[in-house]
Amino acid sequence: MPVPAPSPASVPSRRATPPQELVLPPEQLPPQEQLPVQEVFHPQEVRPLPGKLDAVPVFNSNSPEIVQTEGILLSTFPPQGKLVPSAHLNFPFQGRFDLFSHHIARARSASETRTLFQGVLVYNPTNQPIRIDVLQGASYLTRPDALFTSLPPFVEDPLGTVYAGPGSRVVNDLLRGRRSWSPLLLIPPQQAQMLMNLPIPVGNVAPSSNGRSTLLRLQSSGPVYLANLAMFAPRNPDGGERVPTLDEWQTLLVNGGLAGPRDIPPTPMPTGSSQTKSVIERVFYGRVAGVAMGSQWQAKLTDSPKVDHLSIPQRGKAFSYGISTLYRGTLGTGQVQSAQMLVRYPDTAYQANGNYGVQYSLTLPLKNSTKQSQTVALAIQTPVKQDNNRGGLLFFKPPENRVFFRGPVRVRYKDERGVLQTRYIHLVQQRGQEGEPLIKLNIPGNSQREVQVDFIYPPDSTPPQVLTVRTLSDTTIGDAR
């Protein structure tokens, strides 16, 4: 059965909803007095990340981020028979695929406070029934599900109760294997069903806003087309709001154009010989609306493809691997990890910059080839974005008051007794923040210890980051944070 739509009683009442204010992440609030910033440069090697994205297609809907006119957010339906053919990208999904969506409803005045609904329509074009298995799935609003609360930079989270913002909460659920979604959607031949029909309420008081983040991992038994649509709540005869029906969504799909207002279009990317000659003062990456290729980046980090270990740095030294590197932000590695767009609207991003919703699964078989025990620290860090190789990473002290990473990281390893340990840590990092160690491991001389680091790149973050391996100057007895 599809995810049940909220009942009319659950639609925010015009009279019952308490006053709400404009909801902003802490870093977007009016600036407070900032201490003088010192640049800190760490000379070290920055390596491209081994491995690559898999070939799982991702229905990626993030443009327009702020939705104020109803219409089509993203449609992969065929254009034939549609009033606005250019709004349909003609891409069928079959087998494994993901759905990522993040949109915000905003009311600037009292006349704009009607509830915005988001509907995901799935169509079966074949003559046989098709089943869609929801392997994992979560969807949360900013208010009341996941407010942008201020959190410390490093919080142990064994129960999965630490999050700030809907993107942080969604990836927290999926990283732990949770599914807050109906597990099965059956679609009769040549018919459509709603995979999602949920509100983004803004309340009665303007200005106000609210956002919804959604991430689904799906498996289809046959080809299907998807459309993500935005519609203001229809009215009952008494003037109250109600949930849109399947027929109303289908009418919007056939007759509607793209929702708006449109975001700033991306800066054209240089191609061929022009790429080395082009100097662009400022790059607008654009927001994503299309089908990206890649749901997971899985890699074993070793000295080379010919060996099965990763030699730790010399004592007091470090090296890093780029995470979510992007065009004009490769940290000197030359590696762009942003997912390729298989289809997209012309005014949206050329690549899925940020890889929001992509799971990074990284194995580090750390080897200490010295005779003495060494203590190795692993950390996620957010250096200042750069593209050229400057021989290291630049940080700010204190970091700039702008959150660039906000989400959970899972670390698995065997402790010194050989017992498998799993730890979940919620990180909040600002631009230029060095970051605390996820873990410190004591590795005896001439021995090896393996660590697994997993995270789903969270929405509301800004790339790139790095995963840093550092051998500490002082040896720590036993494992510690």
N, C-alpha and C positions, 0 to 999 in steps of 0.2 A: 504494500500500500504506500502511496506517496506520503510525504510529511503532511500531517493535517494542517489546514489553514486555521488561523486563529478564529475563534467564534466571534460573531458581532459584538458580544458582550466584552471581548478582550480588546477591541479597538478603542484607543484612548477617547474618552468622552470629552465633549467640549466644555462640560461643567465640572467633571470630576478630576481632570488633570491639574495637579498643583502648578503654580508658576515655576518656570524653568528659565535658566539663564543660558547664554551662549557657552557651550562646553568646549574648552580648549585644552590641549596638552600643556603641562606646566611650562615647557620651554617657549610657548607662544604667548604667555602672559606678559604684561608690561615688564620691561627689564628692571632688575634691581641693581644696586651698586655692585660693580664688578671689581675685584682686586686686580692690580697690575698683572699682565700676563707675561710669563717668561717662556721663550721657546726652548725646548729641550730636544736636542738631536742625538739619536742613538746610532752610531755607525755599526752596521751589521748587514748580513746578507738577507735579501728578500727574494724568496723563491716562488716561481709559478706553482700552482696547486696541481699535483698529478691527477689523472683521471679526467672525466668529462661528464657532462649531463647525459642522462639516458634519453631514449627516444619517445618517452611518454608525452602525448600532447596535453596541453593545459589550456582550458577555456579561461582566459585571463581578462577580467573586466574591472578596470580601474579608471576609465575615462568616459565621461567627465567625472572627476572625483566628487565635486559638489553638484548635485542634481536639483535644478529648479524648474525645469519644464519636462513634462512626461514624454515618453517615447522609448526608443530602442537604445539600450545601453550597449549590447553586443548580440548580434545574430549570426549564426553560421548556417542559416537556412538558405536554400537556393533562392535566387532573386526573381525567378519566374512567378508571375501572378501577384507581385507585391507592388504597392503604389510607389514606393521609393526603393528601386532595385539596388541602389548603391549602399543601402543600409544592411545588406545581407551578403555574407562572405562565402557561402557555398562550401562548407567544410563539414563532412560527416565524421562522427566519432564512432569507433568500434574497438572492443577490447578494453584495455586499461586506459583511463584518462582521468585528469583532475579538473576541478573547477575552483578557481580563486576569484573572489569578488570583494571589492571594498568601495563603498559609496557613502556619501554624506548628504543628508537632507538639511536645508537651512532656510529659516524664515527670517526675512528682514523686517517684515511688518505683520500686523495682525491678520491681514488679508491672505498671508502666505502660510498660515499655520495648519492647513489641512494635512492630514497624515499622508505621507508618501509610502506606497507599497512597492516592494520589489518582488517580481515573479520570474521564476526560471521555468520555461516551457520546453518540454522534450517531445519530439515528434518521431514516430516510427514510420518510415516510408515504405516498408516491405509488406508482404502479404502474410507474414508470420508474426505471432506475438514476440515481443522482445522484453527481456528482463534486465533491469539495471540494479546491480548489487552496490549498495553504499558500504564500502569497506571501512571507511572512517569519515566522520563529518562533524562539523561544529559551526555555529553561527551565533555571533553575539553583537548586541548593541553597545554603544558607548554608555548610554544611560538607559536602564539602570544596571546593565550587566557587568560593565567593566570600565569604571570611571578612570580618568587619567590622574591617578593618585601619585604623589611623590614617594618614591621608594629609594632605599639605599642602593649604592652601586652593586652590592654583592649580598644576596640573601639565599641561604639554604632553603630548599622548598621540597621536602620529602613527600608532602601530601598533595601538591599541585594547587595550592590555594593562594599563591602569590602571582599577581599580574597587574598590569596598568594599561588600560586601553583594550579595545576588542581584538586587535591583532595579536597582542601578547597572550590574551586568554585563549584564542583559537589555536595558536600553534602549541601552547601548553597542553591542551587536550590531545591534539594529534600526536605530539611527541610521546605521550604516555599511552597511546593506543586506544584512546577513548572514542566513542561514537554516540553523540547525542542526536541521533537522526534515525528515522525509520530505515530498516536495513534493506528493503526491497521495493522497487517500483516496477510494476507490470504495465506495459503499454500495448494495447491491442493493435492489430494491423491497420496502418494508415490512419492512426489517431494520435492525439497528443494528450499528455498528462502534465500536471504541475509537479515539478521536483521541489519547488519552493514557492511560497506565497506568504510573505511576512512583511510586517510594517516597519517603517523607520519614523517613529513619531517625534515631533519637535516640541509638543506641548502647546499651551495657549498663549504664552507670553513671548513677544518678539523684542529684540532679536534673540534667536535661539538656534541650536543645531543639534544633530544627533547623527551617528554613523553606524554602519553595520559592516562587519567583516565576516566572510564565509570561506571555508576551505573544505572541499569534499574530495575524497579518493574513490573513484568509481570504476565499475567493470560492467561493460555492456555485452550482451549476447549477440548483438547485431548492430547494423549502422543506425545512428540516430542523429538528428539535428537539434541544436540547443539555441535558445534565445533568452537573454537576460533583459527584462523589461521594467520600466518605471511608470507607475500610474498613481495619480492622486485618488484617495479613497472615494468611491462612488457614494452618492447620497441616498438614504432611505426617504420615503415620502414625508416623514416627520423632520427631515433635515439632518438626521444623524448619519454618521459614517458607517460603512459596511465594508466587508472584504470583497475584492473583485472576484468575479466568477471566471471559470475557464473560458467561456464564450467571450467575455470582455477582453481577456488577455489575447485571445486569438484574433479578435478584431483589431486590437492595437498592433499586433504583429504584422497583419496584412496591410493596414492603412497608415501606420505611423512612420515617422521619420526618426532621425537620431535625437536622443535626449540632449538637453543643453543646460546651461551654456557650455559651449565647447571650450576645452582647455587650450592653453598656448601650444601651438604646433611645435614639433621638434625642429631643432637646427639641422639642416641637411648634413648628412655624414659624407665626408670626402671619400671618393672611390679612386682606385688605381693610383696613378702617379700624382694626382692632386692631393692625396692624403698626406704626403710628406711635405708639401709646399704650403698647405693651408694653415693659416694662423687665425684662430677664432678667439676673440676676446672673452666671450661668454657663451656657454653651451646650454641650450634648453633641451633636456632629454625627452620631454613630453611624458604623458601618462599612457599606460598600456591599455589597448582594447583590441583583442585579436586572439589568435591561437599561438601560443609559444610552445617550443619543443624542449621538454625537460622537466621532470618532476623530482629527480634525485641526482645528487653528485656523490658518488661512492668512490673512495680511493684508499689505497694503502700507501702511506708515505714512507719511502725508503731512499737510501742513498742513490740508487739507480735501479732501473728495471731488472738488472741482473742479480740483485741481492735482495734478501728478505728482511733487512734490518735498517734502522735509522740511527746513525751514529750521533750521539749527543754532542753538543758543542764543547769546546774547551771550557775549563772552569772560568766563570765570570763572563762568558760570551753567550751570544744568542743568535738564532736565525728564525725567520718568520715565513709563513705561507700566506699569500693573498687570499682573501675571502670576499666573494661577490665583487671582484674587480670589474671595471666597466670602461667603456670608451672614454678617453681622457682622464682615467683614474685607475691606471694599472699598477701604481706604486713601483714603477720601473721594471716590472716583470714582462711587459708587452702582452700579457694574457688578459683577454676580455672573456669573463665568465658569463656575461649576460646571455640569456637564452635567445636563440634565433626565433624570429616571428615567422610562422608559416603563412598566415594571412593576417591582415591588419587594415584599419581604416587609414586613409592617407594623412589625416591630421593627428595621428597618434604615434607613439614611440616606435622607432625602428627596431629596437631590441627590448627584451623584458628586463630593463635595468633594475638591479636590486634583487632579481630572482626571488621576489616575495612568494612565500609558500613552498619554496624548494628545500628539500631536506639534504643537508650535508652530513654524510656518514664517513668519518675519517678514522682510520686505524693507524696508530703510531707504534711500531715495534722498536722501542727505544733500547739502544745497545750502548753499554759502557765498556769500552775496550781498554780502559786504564786498569791499573792494579788496585787503585784506591776506590772506596765507595764515593759516589757522587750524588748530590741532590739536584733533581731536575724539576723545574716549574713549567707548567703549561698555562697559557693565558690567552684569552681573547682580548684584542686591543683595537682601539679606534684611532689610528694616526691621522694626521692631516692629509687629505687627498692630494696626490701628486701623480704625474704621469712619467716624468723622467727619472732615470736612475741616478739618485744622489748619493748612493752608497749607504743608505740607512733610512730611518724613519723619524719623522718630526712629530713631536707632541707639544701640548701646551700645559703650563703649570701656573695657576690652576686651569683645568680644561674650560673651554668656552661653554657658556650656559645654553647649550642647544643639544637636546638628546638625539644621538645618532644611532643608538642600538638599545632595544628594549625587548627582552624576551628570555626564555629559558634555554639552558644548555644542559645536556646529559653527559656525564662522564662515567665510564665503566673501566674497572681495572681489578686485578687481584692484589689483595694486600699482602703483607710480608708473611702471613700464614697460609697464603694460597687461596683465601676465600674471596669469591667474586663480590665486589662492591659496586653499587650503582648510586650515583648522587645526581640530584637535580639542583641547579643553581640558577636563580633569576638574576640577570645582569641588566643594569642601566648604565650606559656609557655616553658621555658627552663628547663633543668634537674635540679631538686631541687628547683623549684620556688613555693613559697607559694601561689601566685595568689591573685588578688583583689576580693572583694566580688561581686558576680553577682547582689546581691540585699541585702538591709537591711530593715527589716520589724519591725515595732513597733506593738507588740502584747499586748493589755491591759490585766490586771490581770484576771485570771479565764476565758479565752477566747481562741478561736482557729482560725487560718488562714491557708488556704491551698495554696500551691505553686506547680506548675507543671514545671518540668525541662525536656527539650527534647534536644537531640543532636544526630547526626549520627556520629559514631566514624570515624574521618577523616583519609584518607590515608596521608602518610608523617608524621604520629605521631608514638610515641613509648610508649607502655603501661608500667606500669599501671598509672592511676590517681586515685584521690579520690574526692568524693563530701562531703564537710565539712559543718557541722551545728555548729555555734558558737553563744553563747549568750554573747553580749558585756558587758564590765564592766560598761560603761557609757550608760545610756538610751538616745536614740535619739528621738527627737520630730518629728513625721511624718515619712513617708517612704522615703528612700533615697538609693542611690547606695551603 
